[in-house]
């Protein structure tokens, strides 16, 4: 891979002042998305499942773990994963906090197991198990499945009472986010959701729909509400199937983010430190996040964009940003302020956010040029979309054992199975194209006509050449005759002149 020189390379440490400023840039880049995940999970579940302080602390600790596992060779920041918003909420509704947190820890273990397999046998099997035609619809289901939540937050459901203040705040948050994504330049373009949340929050303050009482009552420093297994709860595997399959999606996102970062810094991170090391770091970080009561972690494209924008790939900067995130998690006033963000602001931003997730799934299909003339691809994608968005549920109960598979988890499992069992043959549609035999006959006729035309043209050309030769020979003959006549007449005239001269001489004599 071509080496693209960074201003500050992966293993270099900047000066202290620059170090702090650059680290805060990464904090701002990850902040909006990281705090949004627990807020949206709580909205979807209808109760407090995750807390913002724990999400920030888990994000920082997870990033430091990742840096250690990759031996400081990969400048990646880990934040809360949007792919797990609906699964965590569903797992909570089925098995409570213990079911949700156990599921997140198992996701981390899946990462670790896959990393171990890749270390010994390589990663080709993973690409065969999860081709783009399966990954694309899975991501689309994740985004579109959350759409009703966004509509509810901005008050546009059938049973909602119209409130112009809520609608105004939602519209401002939406428009500012959209304009920032499309028109902003530099660092602002990397944090459109954070800009949209701040803008919507300011309008919400102006129209008076925010209560600052929780902020006034909160202390400056407070201990996050950690939820630890065997202390806060006993692990519950009842909702495992609801959340575990999503690990397959986030693993593919992991590979994509590392490929993108490799192109930016000019070093192939999938070879050094290697995919097994990066997955291991991500997996241990997610397991620890679940053990603390936080959301699953994932590599953040926002921070990858910061690396590309600033040309600073220093792992020291990423590490300091992680430490700042941990510190912020212990600031009680700040956490209380974030908790006052109204649903209207979140709904306005989520209109783009959830659609953005769905479009990313569509981009996977386009980028990999998935051929939907092939019936297998049509069957896989259409089945996954309908099952994932249609609310399909498979419930299995046998005594105390109860397993429920629904939504995107069911879609993921069915998509993987269909991809493995369906043949890859491509079927020609007679209505759209003539049969092969007809094509061959038409080709023969065309070629025979072409050959006939060619023979006729050759004959005509030969006739023209023969005519030219005849005309040329006739001209040559006529020229020879005329030249011989001239020569004869000249020879006749010459003796008469001689005789005249001789006669004249004799007369003079």
C-alpha positions as CSV (number, residue, x, y, z in Angstrom):
1,X,0.0,0.0,0.0
2,X,1.3,3.4,-0.9
3,X,2.6,5.3,2.1
4,X,0.8,8.6,2.7
5,X,2.9,10.8,5.0
6,X,1.0,12.0,8.0
7,X,1.9,15.3,9.7
8,X,2.2,13.3,13.0
9,X,2.5,9.6,12.4
10,X,1.0,6.7,14.4
11,X,3.8,6.3,16.9
12,X,4.7,10.0,17.3
13,X,3.7,12.2,20.2
14,X,2.9,15.9,19.6
15,X,3.9,18.8,21.8
16,X,1.8,19.1,25.0
17,X,-0.4,22.0,23.9
18,X,-1.1,20.5,20.5
19,X,-1.6,17.1,22.1
20,X,-4.5,18.4,24.3
21,X,-6.2,20.4,21.5
22,X,-6.0,17.4,19.1
23,X,-7.4,15.1,21.7
24,X,-10.4,17.3,22.4
25,X,-11.1,17.3,18.7
26,X,-11.6,13.5,18.9
27,X,-13.7,13.9,22.0
28,X,-16.1,16.3,20.1
29,X,-16.1,14.0,17.1
30,X,-17.3,10.9,19.1
31,X,-19.3,12.7,21.7
32,X,-22.6,13.3,19.9
33,X,-23.0,9.7,18.7
34,X,-21.7,8.1,22.0
35,X,-24.2,9.9,24.2
36,X,-27.0,9.5,21.7
37,X,-27.0,5.7,21.9
38,X,-28.0,5.4,25.5
39,X,-30.7,8.1,25.0
40,X,-32.2,6.3,22.1
41,X,-32.1,2.9,23.7
42,X,-33.9,4.3,26.8
43,X,-36.5,5.9,24.4
44,X,-37.1,2.6,22.6
45,X,-37.3,0.5,25.8
46,X,-39.5,3.1,27.6
47,X,-37.2,2.8,30.7
48,X,-33.6,3.6,31.7
49,X,-31.5,0.8,30.4
50,X,-28.2,2.7,29.8
51,X,-26.7,5.8,31.2
52,X,-24.6,8.4,29.5
53,X,-21.8,8.5,32.1
54,X,-21.3,4.7,31.9
55,X,-21.3,4.9,28.1
56,X,-18.6,7.6,28.1
57,X,-16.4,5.7,30.6
58,X,-16.9,2.4,28.7
59,X,-15.9,4.2,25.5
60,X,-12.7,5.5,27.0
61,X,-11.7,2.3,28.7
62,X,-12.5,0.3,25.6
63,X,-10.4,2.5,23.4
64,X,-7.4,2.1,25.8
65,X,-7.9,-1.7,25.7
66,X,-7.9,-1.6,21.9
67,X,-4.7,0.4,21.8
68,X,-3.0,-2.2,24.1
69,X,-4.2,-5.2,22.0
70,X,-3.0,-3.6,18.8
71,X,0.3,-2.6,20.4
72,X,-0.3,1.1,19.6
73,X,-0.3,0.6,15.8
74,X,-3.9,1.5,15.0
75,X,-5.3,5.0,15.7
76,X,-8.9,3.9,16.2
77,X,-11.4,5.3,18.7
78,X,-14.2,3.0,20.0
79,X,-17.6,4.5,20.8
80,X,-21.2,3.3,21.3
81,X,-22.6,1.2,18.4
82,X,-25.9,2.3,16.8
83,X,-26.3,-1.2,15.4
84,X,-27.3,-2.4,18.9
85,X,-29.9,0.2,19.7
86,X,-33.0,-1.9,18.9
87,X,-31.5,-5.3,20.0
88,X,-30.5,-3.9,23.4
89,X,-34.0,-2.5,23.9
90,X,-35.6,-5.8,22.7
91,X,-33.3,-7.8,25.0
92,X,-34.2,-5.5,28.0
93,X,-37.9,-6.0,27.3
94,X,-37.5,-9.8,27.3
95,X,-34.8,-10.3,30.0
96,X,-34.4,-7.0,31.8
97,X,-31.0,-5.4,32.5
98,X,-29.4,-8.8,33.1
99,X,-30.6,-10.1,29.7
100,X,-29.3,-6.9,27.8
101,X,-25.9,-6.8,29.5
102,X,-25.4,-10.6,29.2
103,X,-26.1,-10.3,25.5
104,X,-23.5,-7.5,25.1
105,X,-20.9,-9.5,26.9
106,X,-21.6,-12.5,24.7
107,X,-21.1,-10.3,21.6
108,X,-17.7,-9.4,22.9
109,X,-16.9,-13.1,23.4
110,X,-18.0,-13.8,19.8
111,X,-15.5,-11.2,18.6
112,X,-12.8,-12.9,20.6
113,X,-13.7,-16.3,19.3
114,X,-13.7,-15.1,15.7
115,X,-10.4,-13.2,16.2
116,X,-8.8,-16.5,17.5
117,X,-10.1,-18.4,14.5
118,X,-8.8,-15.8,12.1
119,X,-5.4,-15.9,13.8
120,X,-5.0,-19.6,12.9
121,X,-7.0,-20.1,9.6
122,X,-7.3,-16.7,8.1
123,X,-10.5,-14.6,7.2
124,X,-11.7,-16.0,3.9
125,X,-14.4,-18.1,5.6
126,X,-15.9,-14.9,7.2
127,X,-16.3,-13.2,3.7
128,X,-18.1,-16.4,2.4
129,X,-20.4,-16.5,5.4
130,X,-21.2,-12.8,5.2
131,X,-21.2,-11.5,1.6
132,X,-22.4,-8.0,0.8
133,X,-25.8,-9.3,-0.3
134,X,-26.4,-10.3,3.3
135,X,-24.7,-7.4,5.1
136,X,-26.4,-4.7,3.0
137,X,-30.0,-5.7,3.9
138,X,-29.0,-6.3,7.6
139,X,-27.8,-2.7,7.9
140,X,-30.8,-1.4,6.1
141,X,-33.1,-3.2,8.5
142,X,-31.3,-1.7,11.5
143,X,-31.8,1.8,10.2
144,X,-35.4,1.5,8.9
145,X,-36.5,-0.5,11.9
146,X,-35.8,2.5,14.1
147,X,-37.8,4.9,11.9
148,X,-41.0,4.7,13.9
149,X,-39.1,5.9,17.0
150,X,-38.0,9.1,15.3
151,X,-41.5,9.8,14.0
152,X,-42.9,9.4,17.5
153,X,-40.3,11.7,19.0
154,X,-41.2,14.6,16.8
155,X,-45.0,14.1,17.4
156,X,-46.1,13.1,13.9
157,X,-47.9,9.8,14.8
158,X,-51.6,9.4,14.2
159,X,-52.5,9.7,17.9
160,X,-50.1,12.6,18.7
161,X,-51.4,16.1,19.7
162,X,-50.0,18.8,17.5
163,X,-47.6,21.1,19.3
164,X,-45.9,23.9,17.2
165,X,-43.0,24.2,19.7
166,X,-42.0,20.6,19.4
167,X,-42.3,20.6,15.6
168,X,-40.3,23.9,15.4
169,X,-37.5,22.4,17.5
170,X,-37.4,19.2,15.5
171,X,-37.4,21.0,12.2
172,X,-34.5,23.3,13.3
173,X,-32.5,20.3,14.5
174,X,-33.1,18.5,11.2
175,X,-32.3,21.4,8.9
176,X,-29.1,22.4,10.8
177,X,-27.9,18.8,10.7
178,X,-28.7,18.4,7.0
179,X,-27.1,21.7,6.1
180,X,-24.0,20.9,8.1
181,X,-23.7,17.5,6.4
182,X,-23.9,19.0,2.9
183,X,-22.5,22.5,3.1
184,X,-20.1,22.7,6.1
185,X,-16.4,22.5,5.6
186,X,-13.5,21.3,7.7
187,X,-14.1,19.9,11.2
188,X,-17.8,21.0,11.4
189,X,-18.6,18.6,8.6
190,X,-17.4,15.7,10.7
191,X,-19.7,16.4,13.6
192,X,-23.1,17.3,12.0
193,X,-25.2,15.5,14.6
194,X,-23.5,17.3,17.5
195,X,-24.1,20.6,15.7
196,X,-27.7,19.7,15.1
197,X,-28.3,18.7,18.7
198,X,-26.8,22.0,20.0
199,X,-28.8,24.1,17.6
200,X,-32.1,22.3,18.4
201,X,-31.3,22.6,22.1
202,X,-30.8,26.4,21.9
203,X,-34.2,26.8,20.1
204,X,-35.8,24.5,22.8
205,X,-34.4,26.9,25.5
206,X,-35.9,29.9,23.6
207,X,-39.4,28.4,23.3
208,X,-39.3,27.2,26.9
209,X,-39.6,23.4,26.8
210,X,-36.5,22.5,28.9
211,X,-36.5,22.1,32.7
212,X,-33.1,22.9,34.2
213,X,-34.1,21.7,37.7
214,X,-32.1,18.4,37.4
215,X,-29.0,20.4,36.5
216,X,-29.3,22.7,39.5
217,X,-29.7,19.7,41.9
218,X,-26.9,17.6,40.4
219,X,-23.4,17.6,42.1
220,X,-20.3,18.5,40.2
221,X,-18.8,15.1,40.5
222,X,-20.7,11.8,40.7
223,X,-20.0,8.1,40.4
224,X,-21.6,6.6,37.2
225,X,-24.3,3.9,37.8
226,X,-22.2,0.9,36.9
227,X,-24.1,-2.4,36.5
228,X,-21.8,-5.3,37.3
229,X,-22.6,-9.0,36.8
230,X,-22.9,-11.2,40.0
231,X,-23.1,-8.0,42.0
232,X,-26.0,-6.0,40.4
233,X,-27.6,-9.0,38.7
234,X,-27.2,-12.7,37.7
235,X,-26.4,-13.3,34.0
236,X,-29.4,-14.1,32.0
237,X,-29.1,-15.9,28.7
238,X,-32.8,-15.8,27.8
239,X,-32.5,-12.9,25.4
240,X,-29.2,-13.9,23.9
241,X,-30.5,-14.8,20.4
242,X,-32.0,-11.3,20.2
243,X,-28.7,-9.5,20.3
244,X,-25.9,-11.9,19.5
245,X,-26.4,-12.2,15.6
246,X,-25.8,-8.4,15.3
247,X,-22.1,-9.1,16.1
248,X,-21.8,-10.4,12.5
249,X,-22.9,-6.9,11.1
250,X,-20.6,-5.0,13.4
251,X,-17.6,-7.2,12.5
252,X,-18.1,-6.3,8.8
253,X,-18.3,-2.6,9.8
254,X,-15.1,-3.2,11.8
255,X,-13.3,-4.4,8.6
256,X,-14.7,-1.5,6.5
257,X,-13.6,1.1,9.0
258,X,-10.1,-0.3,9.3
259,X,-9.8,-0.5,5.5
260,X,-10.8,3.1,5.2
261,X,-8.3,4.2,7.9
262,X,-5.5,2.1,6.2
263,X,-6.0,4.1,3.0
264,X,-5.8,7.4,4.9
265,X,-2.6,6.7,6.9
266,X,-0.9,4.6,4.2
267,X,-0.5,1.4,6.3
268,X,-2.4,-1.8,6.0
269,X,-3.9,-2.3,9.5
270,X,-5.5,-5.6,8.5
271,X,-2.0,-7.0,8.1
272,X,-0.1,-5.1,10.8
273,X,-1.3,-5.3,13.6
274,X,-3.7,-7.7,11.8
275,X,-7.4,-8.3,11.7
276,X,-7.1,-10.8,14.5
277,X,-5.6,-8.2,16.8
278,X,-8.1,-5.4,15.9
279,X,-11.0,-7.8,16.4
280,X,-9.6,-9.0,19.7
281,X,-9.3,-5.4,21.0
282,X,-12.8,-4.6,19.9
283,X,-14.2,-7.8,21.4
284,X,-12.5,-7.3,24.8
285,X,-13.7,-3.7,24.9
286,X,-17.3,-4.7,24.2
287,X,-17.1,-7.4,26.9
288,X,-15.8,-4.9,29.4
289,X,-18.5,-2.4,28.4
290,X,-21.2,-4.9,29.0
291,X,-19.7,-5.9,32.3
292,X,-19.9,-2.2,33.4
293,X,-23.4,-1.7,32.2
294,X,-22.6,0.2,29.0
295,X,-23.5,-0.3,25.3
296,X,-21.4,-2.4,22.8
297,X,-18.5,-0.6,21.3
298,X,-17.5,-0.2,17.7
299,X,-14.9,1.6,15.6
300,X,-16.0,5.2,14.9
301,X,-15.9,6.6,11.4
302,X,-16.1,10.1,12.8
303,X,-12.7,9.8,14.4
304,X,-11.3,8.2,11.3
305,X,-12.4,11.4,9.4
306,X,-10.6,13.5,12.0
307,X,-7.4,11.6,11.3
308,X,-7.8,12.3,7.6
309,X,-8.7,15.9,8.1
310,X,-5.9,16.8,10.5
311,X,-3.2,14.4,9.1
312,X,-2.6,13.4,12.7
313,X,-2.6,9.7,13.2
314,X,-0.9,9.6,16.6
315,X,-2.1,6.9,18.9
316,X,-1.0,9.2,21.8
317,X,-3.8,11.6,20.7
318,X,-6.4,8.9,20.6
319,X,-5.3,7.6,24.1
320,X,-5.6,11.1,25.6
321,X,-9.1,11.5,24.1
322,X,-10.1,8.2,25.7
323,X,-8.8,9.5,29.1
324,X,-10.8,12.7,28.7
325,X,-14.0,10.7,27.9
326,X,-13.5,8.8,31.2
327,X,-13.1,12.0,33.2
328,X,-16.2,13.6,31.6
329,X,-18.2,10.5,32.7
330,X,-17.6,11.5,36.3
331,X,-18.9,15.1,35.9
332,X,-22.4,15.1,37.4
333,X,-23.5,18.6,36.2
334,X,-22.5,17.8,32.7
335,X,-24.4,14.5,32.7
336,X,-27.5,16.2,34.1
337,X,-27.3,18.9,31.4
338,X,-27.2,16.2,28.6
339,X,-30.2,14.5,30.2
340,X,-32.3,17.6,29.6
341,X,-32.1,17.3,25.8
342,X,-35.8,17.1,24.7
343,X,-37.2,14.3,22.5
344,X,-38.0,16.8,19.8
345,X,-34.3,17.5,19.3
346,X,-33.5,13.8,19.2
347,X,-36.3,13.1,16.8
348,X,-35.2,15.8,14.4
349,X,-31.6,14.5,14.3
350,X,-32.8,10.9,14.2
351,X,-34.7,11.5,11.0
352,X,-31.3,11.8,9.3
353,X,-29.5,9.4,11.5
354,X,-31.7,6.4,11.0
355,X,-32.0,7.1,7.3
356,X,-28.2,7.5,7.2
357,X,-27.8,4.0,8.6
358,X,-30.2,2.5,6.1
359,X,-28.4,4.3,3.2
360,X,-25.1,2.8,4.3
361,X,-26.6,-0.6,3.8
362,X,-27.7,0.4,0.3
363,X,-24.2,1.7,-0.4
364,X,-22.8,-1.7,0.5
365,X,-24.9,-3.3,-2.3
366,X,-23.9,-0.6,-4.8
367,X,-20.2,-0.5,-4.0
368,X,-20.0,-4.3,-4.4
369,X,-22.0,-4.2,-7.6
370,X,-24.6,-6.8,-6.4
371,X,-26.3,-8.1,-9.5
372,X,-30.1,-8.3,-8.9
373,X,-30.7,-10.0,-12.2
374,X,-29.4,-13.0,-10.3
375,X,-32.5,-14.6,-8.6
376,X,-30.5,-15.7,-5.5
377,X,-29.6,-12.1,-4.6
378,X,-33.3,-11.0,-5.1
379,X,-34.5,-13.8,-2.8
380,X,-32.0,-13.1,0.0
381,X,-32.4,-9.3,0.0
382,X,-36.2,-9.3,-0.3
383,X,-36.7,-12.0,2.4
384,X,-34.5,-10.2,4.9
385,X,-36.1,-6.8,4.4
386,X,-39.7,-8.2,4.8
387,X,-38.8,-10.3,7.9
388,X,-36.7,-7.5,9.4
389,X,-39.3,-4.7,8.9
390,X,-42.5,-6.7,9.1
391,X,-42.3,-7.6,12.8
392,X,-41.8,-11.3,12.3
393,X,-41.3,-13.3,15.5
394,X,-40.4,-16.9,16.1
395,X,-41.0,-18.0,19.7
396,X,-39.8,-21.4,20.9
397,X,-40.8,-22.5,24.4
398,X,-40.1,-25.9,26.1
399,X,-40.6,-25.9,29.8
400,X,-38.3,-23.3,31.4
401,X,-36.4,-22.8,28.1
402,X,-37.8,-19.9,26.1
403,X,-36.2,-18.6,22.9
404,X,-37.5,-15.7,20.9
405,X,-36.1,-14.6,17.5
406,X,-37.4,-11.5,16.0
407,X,-36.7,-8.5,13.7
408,X,-33.2,-8.1,12.5
409,X,-31.9,-11.1,14.3
410,X,-34.3,-13.4,12.5
411,X,-33.5,-11.6,9.2
412,X,-29.8,-12.1,9.7
413,X,-30.1,-15.8,10.5
414,X,-32.4,-16.4,7.5
415,X,-30.2,-14.4,5.2
416,X,-27.1,-16.4,6.1
417,X,-28.9,-19.7,5.7
418,X,-30.3,-18.7,2.2
419,X,-26.9,-17.6,1.1
420,X,-25.4,-20.9,2.0
421,X,-28.1,-23.2,0.5
422,X,-29.2,-21.4,-2.7
423,X,-27.4,-22.1,-6.0
424,X,-25.5,-19.3,-7.8
425,X,-26.8,-20.1,-11.3
426,X,-28.0,-17.1,-13.3
427,X,-31.3,-17.7,-15.2
428,X,-31.9,-15.9,-18.5
429,X,-35.4,-14.3,-18.8
430,X,-36.9,-15.1,-22.2
431,X,-39.3,-12.1,-22.1
432,X,-36.3,-9.7,-21.8
433,X,-33.9,-11.3,-24.3
434,X,-34.2,-13.7,-27.3
435,X,-33.1,-17.3,-26.7
436,X,-29.6,-18.3,-27.4
437,X,-30.6,-20.4,-30.5
438,X,-32.4,-17.4,-32.0
439,X,-29.3,-15.3,-31.3
440,X,-27.1,-17.8,-33.1
441,X,-29.5,-18.0,-36.2
442,X,-29.7,-14.2,-36.4
443,X,-25.9,-14.0,-36.2
444,X,-25.5,-16.6,-39.0
445,X,-27.9,-14.7,-41.2
446,X,-26.2,-11.4,-40.6
447,X,-22.8,-13.0,-41.2
448,X,-24.0,-14.7,-44.4
449,X,-25.4,-11.4,-45.7
450,X,-22.2,-9.7,-44.8
451,X,-20.3,-12.3,-46.7
452,X,-22.6,-12.0,-49.7
453,X,-22.2,-8.3,-49.7
454,X,-18.5,-8.7,-49.5
455,X,-18.3,-11.0,-52.5
456,X,-20.4,-8.6,-54.6
457,X,-18.2,-5.7,-53.7
458,X,-15.1,-7.7,-54.6
459,X,-16.6,-8.6,-58.0
460,X,-17.5,-5.0,-58.7
461,X,-14.0,-3.9,-57.7
462,X,-12.5,-6.5,-60.0
463,X,-14.7,-5.3,-63.0
464,X,-13.7,-1.7,-62.4
465,X,-10.0,-2.6,-62.3
466,X,-10.4,-4.7,-65.5
467,X,-12.1,-1.8,-67.3
468,X,-9.4,0.5,-66.2
469,X,-6.7,-1.8,-67.6
470,X,-8.5,-2.1,-70.9
471,X,-8.9,1.6,-71.3
472,X,-5.2,2.0,-70.4
473,X,-4.1,-0.6,-73.0
474,X,-6.3,1.1,-75.7
475,X,-4.7,4.4,-74.9
476,X,-1.3,2.9,-75.2
477,X,-2.1,1.4,-78.6
478,X,-3.5,4.6,-79.9
479,X,-0.5,6.5,-78.7
480,X,1.8,4.0,-80.4
481,X,-0.1,4.4,-83.7
482,X,0.0,8.1,-83.6
483,X,3.7,8.2,-82.8
484,X,4.4,5.8,-85.7
485,X,2.5,7.9,-88.2
486,X,4.4,11.0,-87.1
487,X,7.6,9.2,-87.6
488,X,6.6,8.1,-91.1
489,X,5.6,11.5,-92.3
490,X,8.8,12.9,-91.0
491,X,10.9,10.4,-92.9
492,X,9.0,11.2,-96.1
493,X,9.6,14.9,-95.8
494,X,13.3,14.6,-95.2
495,X,14.3,13.1,-98.6
496,X,12.4,15.7,-100.6
497,X,14.4,18.5,-98.9
498,X,17.7,16.7,-99.8
499,X,16.7,16.4,-103.4
500,X,15.8,20.0,-103.6
501,X,19.2,21.0,-102.3
502,X,21.0,18.8,-104.7
503,X,19.1,20.1,-107.7
504,X,19.9,23.7,-106.7
505,X,23.6,22.9,-106.5
506,X,23.6,21.4,-109.9
507,X,21.8,24.5,-111.4
508,X,24.4,26.8,-109.9
509,X,27.1,24.7,-111.4
